[in-house]
């Protein structure tokens, strides 16, 4: 019998699309886009992008005439972000990832891309019923006693619902939107083709355009696989289990599916909890958050790269809560050790060693690269940075200058070295708002010592 408190109707849904879905538990990948479908989508994207960017260029030129070139460049970066928003959720997701790549994209544009938000309405009741039936089929009522109709969170790929399992446990269900897989697959295929064309242009010679686009496409596609994200959450929960005051929700594997994650529901999460706590508690939150990132970077090598305030919460009880592992990377053992070595040498002012690590791990060095000038630039940067007080030191400023040196002297850093640093940049603002005096380098040293000289 269907439980009486189940909020969504379990009667058969009549859409042809739903009748055509595979049986529950099927792992059929998103359908490959047809050539004709890609062509039509490319025309739409091209028309929207051309019209939007043309208007943006005109507006930016007018701004530059009135207020100077710097203001014009800021206006153009903003117009590029607006163009991306008009192209839809796939491009917003890709731009959010690209906005973290300060090693290859100017900081001004990164600032605009990284704050793009998924402006997609939550699924309504009918869409939610369709998504649940698509994922669970006839087993829906045996898995859940109830699912609330209104999502507690919504994004371009999935919505999150509060639900009750058949055994009475209160859980959160992250449910993928129906049809989003083929749509994003088609858009990302176009992005890859566009990157292949751009990479041939003389002005982009030596720039790893295809590698960067392949990386961001893989990151977006990875967020479609909720089965994989569930496993990644389990991995994070295990890796961070030894860190005091840190909580990662437990995944209910038996109730989860490739298009749905079922996990513990953590009540009363709010983005402003840290701001409303005592100064002592805020300092504790800041230190715990940094320890979480350092544990991932230096000890485990499995890194959550997107700990923005929507994925990082604090509780009144003093816990740090980590959610949504959709954008996570696994570092090789060699790269984990190299990054730990880089950070340790940065903290003690050994700039020549930091430069050597970047060069050793680079995915490419241009034919006309000026390696000696790059090395001297990194040495100078590290010497200036490690002498700064905790309040004066800025990871974003450090990384921005490092990436500028790479671009200027023709050194293409490995994404495996870049992404760990970017994961720190994502949390720097949150940590500084909690404790402006926190010392990033001193806080790292105990974890670094365990990583490089101790037993993990």
C-alpha positions in Angstrom: 0.0 0.0 0.0 1.2 3.5 -0.7 1.8 5.4 2.5 -1.0 7.9 3.0 1.3 10.8 3.9 3.2 10.6 0.6 2.8 14.1 -0.8 3.4 13.4 -4.5 0.8 11.4 -6.3 2.2 8.0 -7.3 -0.4 7.4 -10.1 1.2 6.8 -13.5 2.2 9.9 -15.3 1.2 10.1 -18.9 4.0 11.9 -20.7 5.5 10.1 -23.6 9.0 11.1 -22.4 8.4 9.4 -19.1 7.0 6.3 -20.7 10.2 6.1 -22.8 12.6 6.3 -19.8 14.6 3.2 -18.9 13.8 1.0 -15.9 14.8 2.1 -12.5 18.5 1.8 -11.8 19.5 2.0 -15.5 22.9 3.7 -16.0 22.2 4.7 -19.6 24.4 7.7 -20.4 23.0 10.9 -21.8 22.1 10.5 -25.5 24.8 11.8 -27.8 23.6 14.9 -29.7 22.9 14.5 -33.4 24.8 16.5 -36.0 21.6 18.3 -37.0 20.7 19.0 -33.4 24.2 20.4 -32.7 24.0 22.6 -35.8 20.7 24.1 -34.8 21.9 24.7 -31.2 25.1 26.3 -32.6 23.1 28.7 -34.6 21.1 29.8 -31.6 24.2 30.2 -29.4 26.0 32.1 -32.1 23.1 34.5 -32.7 22.6 35.2 -29.0 26.4 35.6 -28.3 27.0 37.8 -31.3 24.2 40.2 -30.6 24.9 40.3 -26.9 28.7 40.8 -27.2 28.2 43.4 -30.0 26.0 45.5 -27.7 28.5 44.9 -24.8 31.4 46.1 -26.9 29.6 49.3 -27.8 28.7 49.9 -24.2 32.2 49.1 -23.0 33.7 51.5 -25.6 31.4 54.3 -24.5 32.3 53.6 -20.8 36.0 53.7 -21.7 35.6 57.1 -23.4 33.8 58.6 -20.4 35.6 57.0 -17.5 38.9 55.5 -18.9 40.2 52.2 -20.1 40.1 50.4 -16.8 36.3 51.2 -16.4 35.8 50.0 -20.0 37.5 46.7 -19.3 35.4 46.2 -16.2 32.3 46.9 -18.2 33.3 44.5 -20.9 34.0 41.7 -18.4 30.5 42.3 -16.9 28.9 42.2 -20.4 30.7 38.8 -21.1 29.2 37.4 -17.9 25.7 38.7 -18.9 26.2 37.0 -22.3 27.0 33.7 -20.6 23.9 34.0 -18.4 21.7 34.5 -21.5 23.2 31.2 -23.0 21.7 29.1 -20.3 22.6 26.8 -17.4 25.3 24.8 -19.2 27.3 27.9 -20.0 26.7 29.3 -16.5 28.1 26.1 -15.0 31.1 26.1 -17.4 31.7 29.8 -16.7 31.6 29.2 -12.9 34.4 26.7 -13.3 36.3 28.9 -15.7 36.0 31.8 -13.2 38.3 29.8 -10.9 41.0 29.5 -13.5 42.9 32.7 -12.6 46.0 31.0 -14.1 44.7 31.4 -17.7 41.8 34.0 -17.4 42.3 37.6 -16.4 41.3 38.3 -12.8 38.8 41.0 -13.9 36.9 38.4 -15.9 37.3 35.7 -13.2 35.6 38.0 -10.7 32.5 38.4 -12.9 32.3 34.8 -14.0 32.8 33.3 -10.5 29.7 35.1 -9.1 27.3 34.0 -11.8 24.3 32.3 -10.3 22.0 29.6 -11.6 18.9 31.6 -12.4 16.7 28.6 -13.0 13.3 28.2 -11.3 12.8 25.2 -9.1 10.9 22.2 -10.4 7.2 22.5 -9.9 5.2 19.6 -8.4 4.5 18.0 -11.8 8.2 18.1 -12.8 9.2 16.8 -9.4 6.8 13.9 -9.7 8.1 13.1 -13.2 11.7 13.2 -12.0 11.0 10.9 -9.1 9.1 8.4 -11.2 11.9 8.5 -13.8 14.5 7.7 -11.2 12.6 5.3 -8.9 9.9 3.8 -11.0 7.5 1.5 -9.2 9.8 1.3 -6.2 9.2 5.0 -5.3 6.7 4.2 -2.5 8.8 1.4 -1.1 11.8 3.7 -0.7 10.1 6.9 0.6 7.3 7.4 3.1 7.0 11.1 2.0 8.7 13.7 -0.1 8.0 17.4 0.5 6.6 19.2 -2.6 8.7 22.4 -2.3 12.5 22.1 -2.8 14.7 23.4 0.0 17.3 24.3 -2.6 17.4 24.6 -6.4 20.1 24.7 -9.1 20.4 24.2 -12.8 21.2 20.5 -12.6 19.2 19.4 -9.6 16.8 20.3 -6.8 16.9 19.2 -3.2 13.9 18.0 -1.2 13.3 17.1 2.4 11.9 13.5 2.6 11.3 10.6 4.9 12.5 7.2 4.2 10.3 4.1 4.6 12.1 3.4 7.9 11.3 6.9 9.2 14.7 8.6 8.7 14.6 12.2 7.7 16.7 12.7 4.6 17.6 15.2 1.8 17.0 14.0 -1.8 19.1 15.7 -4.4 17.2 15.0 -7.6 18.5 15.6 -11.1 16.3 17.6 -13.5 14.8 15.4 -16.3 16.4 16.0 -19.7 19.3 18.0 -18.4 21.9 15.4 -19.4 21.4 15.5 -23.2 21.0 19.3 -23.2 24.3 19.8 -21.3 26.1 17.1 -23.3 25.2 18.9 -26.6 26.3 22.3 -25.3 29.6 21.0 -24.0 30.2 19.2 -27.3 29.9 22.7 -28.9 32.2 24.2 -26.4 34.9 21.6 -27.2 34.5 22.2 -30.9 34.7 25.9 -30.4 37.9 25.5 -28.3 39.5 23.5 -31.1 38.9 26.4 -33.5 40.1 29.1 -31.1 43.3 27.1 -30.3 44.4 27.4 -33.9 44.3 31.2 -33.8 47.8 32.9 -33.7 46.9 35.0 -30.7 46.2 31.9 -28.6 49.4 30.1 -29.6 51.0 28.6 -26.5 47.8 29.0 -24.4 46.4 25.6 -23.4 42.9 26.4 -24.7 41.8 22.9 -25.4 43.2 21.5 -22.2 41.4 24.2 -20.1 38.0 23.7 -22.0 38.3 19.9 -21.7 38.9 20.2 -18.0 35.9 22.5 -17.4 33.7 20.3 -19.6 34.7 17.2 -17.6 34.0 19.1 -14.4 30.5 20.1 -15.6 29.7 16.5 -16.9 30.9 15.1 -13.5 28.2 17.2 -11.8 25.6 15.4 -13.8 26.5 12.0 -12.3 24.9 12.1 -8.9 25.9 8.5 -8.3 29.5 9.5 -8.5 28.9 12.6 -6.3 27.3 10.3 -3.7 30.5 8.2 -3.7 32.6 11.4 -3.5 30.6 12.6 -0.5 31.3 9.2 1.2 35.0 9.7 0.4 35.0 13.2 2.0 33.1 11.9 5.0 35.7 9.3 5.5 38.7 11.6 4.8 37.4 14.3 7.1 36.2 12.0 9.9 39.4 12.7 11.9 39.0 16.5 11.8 37.3 17.8 14.9 33.9 19.7 14.6 33.5 18.8 10.9 30.4 17.1 9.5 29.7 15.7 6.0 26.2 14.2 5.6 26.0 10.4 5.4 24.8 9.1 2.1 22.0 6.4 2.1 23.4 4.3 -0.7 20.5 1.9 -0.8 18.0 4.7 -1.5 20.3 6.6 -3.9 20.4 6.3 -7.7 22.6 7.6 -10.5 20.2 10.6 -10.8 19.5 11.0 -7.1 21.5 11.3 -3.9 19.8 10.5 -0.6 21.7 11.8 2.4 21.2 12.9 6.0 19.1 16.0 6.3 20.9 18.6 8.4 18.3 21.2 9.7 18.7 24.9 10.4 21.5 25.6 7.9 21.9 29.3 7.2 24.6 31.2 5.4 24.8 33.9 8.1 25.2 31.6 11.1 28.9 32.4 11.4 28.3 36.1 11.4 25.8 35.8 14.2 28.1 33.8 16.5 30.5 35.1 19.1 34.0 36.3 18.1 35.6 33.2 19.7 33.2 30.9 17.8 34.0 32.7 14.6 37.7 32.2 15.1 37.0 28.5 15.7 35.0 28.2 12.5 37.8 29.9 10.6 40.5 27.6 11.9 38.3 24.5 11.3 37.5 25.5 7.7 41.2 26.0 6.9 42.0 22.7 8.6 39.4 21.0 6.4 41.0 22.4 3.2 44.5 21.6 4.3 43.5 18.0 5.3 42.2 17.5 1.7 45.1 19.2 0.1 48.1 17.9 2.0 46.9 14.6 3.6 44.2 12.9 1.5 44.7 14.4 -1.9 40.9 14.4 -2.6 39.9 18.0 -2.9 36.4 19.7 -2.8 37.1 22.7 -5.1 33.9 24.6 -4.6 33.5 25.4 -0.9 31.6 28.6 -1.5 29.0 29.7 1.2 26.3 27.6 -0.5 28.3 24.4 0.1 30.0 25.4 3.4 27.9 26.0 6.5 28.3 26.5 10.2 26.0 25.4 13.0 25.2 27.0 16.3 26.7 23.9 17.9 30.1 24.8 16.5 30.2 22.3 13.5 31.5 23.0 10.0 29.2 21.3 7.5 30.5 20.4 4.0 27.9 19.7 1.3 27.8 19.1 -2.5 30.9 17.3 -3.7 30.0 17.7 -7.4 33.2 19.6 -8.2 36.0 17.5 -6.6 39.4 16.4 -7.9 41.7 13.6 -7.0 45.3 14.6 -6.9 48.0 12.1 -7.9 50.3 11.2 -5.1 53.2 13.0 -6.8 51.1 16.2 -7.2 49.8 16.0 -3.6 53.4 15.9 -2.4 54.5 18.7 -4.8 51.7 21.0 -3.7 52.5 20.4 0.0 56.2 21.1 -0.8 55.2 24.2 -2.7 53.1 25.6 0.2 55.8 24.7 2.8 58.5 26.5 0.8 56.2 29.4 0.2 55.7 29.8 4.0 59.4 29.9 4.7 60.4 32.1 1.7 62.2 29.6 -0.6 61.0 31.1 -3.9 63.5 29.2 -6.0 62.1 25.9 -4.9 58.5 27.2 -5.5 59.5 28.2 -9.1 61.1 24.8 -9.7 57.9 23.0 -8.5 55.7 25.0 -10.9 58.2 24.3 -13.8 58.4 20.6 -12.9 54.7 20.2 -13.0 53.9 22.4 -16.0 51.9 20.9 -18.8 53.7 23.2 -21.3 56.5 25.7 -21.6 56.3 28.0 -24.7 59.2 27.9 -27.2 59.9 31.5 -26.4 59.4 31.1 -22.6 61.8 33.1 -20.4 62.4 30.6 -17.7 65.1 32.5 -15.8 62.8 35.6 -15.7 59.9 33.5 -14.4 62.1 32.0 -11.7 63.3 35.4 -10.6 59.8 36.7 -10.6 58.6 33.8 -8.4 61.5 34.2 -6.0 60.7 37.9 -5.6 57.0 37.2 -5.1 57.6 34.6 -2.4 60.2 36.7 -0.6 57.8 39.6 -0.4 54.8 37.5 0.6 56.2 35.4 3.4 57.4 38.4 5.3 53.9 40.0 5.4 51.8 39.9 8.5 48.8 37.6 8.6 46.4 40.5 8.1 48.4 41.8 5.1 48.9 38.5 3.3 46.3 37.7 0.7 46.2 34.3 -1.1 44.2 35.9 -3.9 46.8 38.6 -4.5 49.6 36.0 -4.3 47.9 33.6 -6.7 47.0 36.5 -9.1 50.6 37.6 -9.3 51.9 34.0 -9.7 49.4 33.4 -12.6 50.4 36.7 -14.2 54.1 35.6 -14.1 53.1 32.3 -15.8 51.2 34.0 -18.6 53.9 36.7 -19.1 56.8 34.2 -19.4 55.0 31.4 -21.2 54.6 28.7 -18.5 51.4 26.7 -18.5 50.9 25.3 -15.0 49.3 21.9 -14.5 45.6 22.0 -13.5 46.6 19.5 -10.8 48.7 22.2 -9.2 46.3 25.0 -10.0 43.1 23.5 -8.6 44.4 22.9 -5.0 45.4 26.6 -4.9 42.0 27.6 -6.3 40.3 25.6 -3.6 42.0 27.8 -1.0 41.0 31.0 -2.9 37.3 30.0 -2.8 37.4 29.9 1.0 39.7 32.8 1.7 36.9 35.4 1.8 34.8 33.3 4.1 37.7 32.6 6.4 38.8 36.3 6.5 35.3 37.4 7.3 35.3 35.1 10.3 38.8 35.9 11.5 40.6 38.8 9.8 43.8 38.0 11.8 44.1 34.3 10.9 47.5 33.2 9.6 47.0 30.9 6.6 50.6 29.8 6.6 51.0 29.1 10.3 47.7 27.3 10.4 49.0 25.0 7.6 52.3 24.0 9.2 51.0 21.3 11.5 49.2 19.6 8.7 52.1 20.1 6.3 54.5 18.5 8.8 52.2 15.4 9.0 51.9 15.3 5.2 55.6 15.6 4.4 57.2 14.0 7.5 54.6 12.1 9.5 52.3 9.2 9.0 49.0 9.9 7.2 
